[in-house]
Amino acid sequence: MSKPVNLWLSLRFGQLEVNMSTDDLSHYAPDVAADMTVHLIRAFSEGIAELRGHGVIGIPPDDDDDTEDPPEDDDSDDDG
């Protein structure tokens, strides 16, 4: 019989952090870690969605949507 293992995953961006762990996991398989990773990413995404829904965070404006043209350089001489 193999020795039980502990798994701990963490995903953090700034102050938003999601942690997930399991203790004394017997019969460890890579599928367990992959499944935990899917749940961790889902929880992180749901956390971001909740923060957006409450107006805590927003989506920055897209630079491609700027309708203003950049100012043109004035190469004329002001000396007359």
N, C-alpha and C positions, 0 to 999 in steps of 0.2 A: 504494500500500500504506500502510495506516495505521500509526502508531507503536505499538509494544506498550505495554501499561499494566500497572501493578502494583495489585493489590487487597489490602486488609488489613481484616479484620473482627475485632472484639474484643467479648466479652460478659463483664461482670464484676459480681459481687455480693459485697461484702465481700472475702474473701481468695480466693474461687473465681473463676478467670478462665480463659476459653477464647479462644484466638487462632487465626485461620486466615488464610493469605495465599497469594497466587500471584504469581509474578514473570514479567514478559515475556509477558503474555497477549496473543496476537494475536486479531483478529476479536472484540473485546469486544462482548458483547450483554447486555442487562439480565437475560436468563435465567441467565447465569453468576453474577451477583451474587445472584439469587434462590436458585439452587441452593446456593451457598456459605452463605447465610443459613440455609437448612433444615438443612444439615449442622452449622452452628455451634450452632443451638438444640438439635439432637439430642445433640450432644456435651456441652453444658451440662446438659441433663436427665439424661443418663447419669451425669455426674459427681455430681449431686445424689443420684441413686439409689444410687450406690456409697457415698457418705458416709452416707446413711441406713442402708444395709445393714450398715455397720460400726459403727453407733451413734455416729458423730461428730456428726451433726445429727439432730434429731427434729422432730416436728410439734407445735407448741404446742397446749395444750388449747383446745378451743372454748369460748368464754364462754357459748354457748347451752346447753351440757350441764351447767351448774352445777346440782346438786341441792340445794344449801344455799340456804335462804331468807335474805335480808338481815335483819340484826337489826332488830326493831321498836323504834320510839322509845317510851320510857316517859314518858308525859305526866303521870303521877300525882305528886302532891306528897309528899315525904318528911316533911313537917312534922306529919302526923298528922291 
